[in-house]
Amino acid sequence: MGRKYLKHDLVQMVKDNTQNILHGHVVCVYTNCPKCHQEVDSFKLHEARTRIFLVLAENIVNRVLSLITRWKCPFCGKTFILYPEFALPYKRYVLPNIMDRCREYLEDDSQTYRRAVTSDNAEFYHQESSEDGSCPVLAHSTLHRWMTSLSGLLQTMRSALEHIKQKAPHTGIFRKMAALRIPGKKFRSSHREKQLLRCLRLLWVQDEFTRIFSTSIFPKFATMNNWS
């Protein structure tokens, strides 16, 4: 099952990111350009754009305004986005929520899509009502899309595994990944089975990578692999 976050934890994380950027306390953590791969002493902040993030907490889909920074390489002149630790490209929901919900569905054989997007059997309601006055809830199809997106990070996972192997040659992650299976009731095609399996493997690689290197593969490592 996924970890349970208090509302303050994730909402405050997003707010802190905003304040750090506004006060100039954010720097580019890369030593090599993600585009041309040349070693760079420092990158120049190109721009900061606003983005509304969605945070699941206390059965509410909280809307939190924050910023995303874009940096420019002095050599190739290309720009790239430096995602904060809680963000994924093209996703408004924060990464800890996404990974926890995916894990909850994939690691519990009896779990269903609809139950996995609830908390204590209660749905997550959006803060703002729709035009007809109803309160929309977190849809189970959103969870389906999250796992599809995570399953596509094959290059990121391969690179992470290579780093793990070099740092800890006797790691058991490869044996554990080979034994992973997805229950037949969770998919209707071999294509979907492969997607779910890749997503589950990515979650396990993330755990092992964090254990060995004391840091996540998101966002720095994934960015260096072009989020592929």
Sequence and secondary structure as in RCSB ss.txt:
>XXXX:A:sequence
MGRKYLKHDLVQMVKDNTQNILHGHVVCVYTNCPKCHQEVDSFKLHEARTRIFLVLAENIVNRVLSLITRWKCPF
CGKTFILYPEFALPYKRYVLPNIMDRCREYLEDDSQTYRRAVTSDNAEFYHQESSEDGSCPVLAHSTLHRWMTSL
SGLLQTMRSALEHIKQKAPHTGIFRKMAALRIPGKKFRSSHREKQLLRCLRLLWVQDEFTRIFSTSIFPKFATMN
NWS
>XXXX:A:secstr
      HHHHHHHHHHHHHHHHTT      SB TTT  B S  EEEEEEEEEEEEEETTEEEEEEEEEEEEE TT
T  EEEE  TT  TT  B HHHHHHHHHHHHS TT  HHHHTEETTEE EESS  TTS   B  HHHHHHHHHHH
HT HHHHHHHHHHHHHH TT SHHHHHHT    GGG SSHHHHHHHHHHHHHHHHHHHHHHHHSS STTHHHHHT
TT 
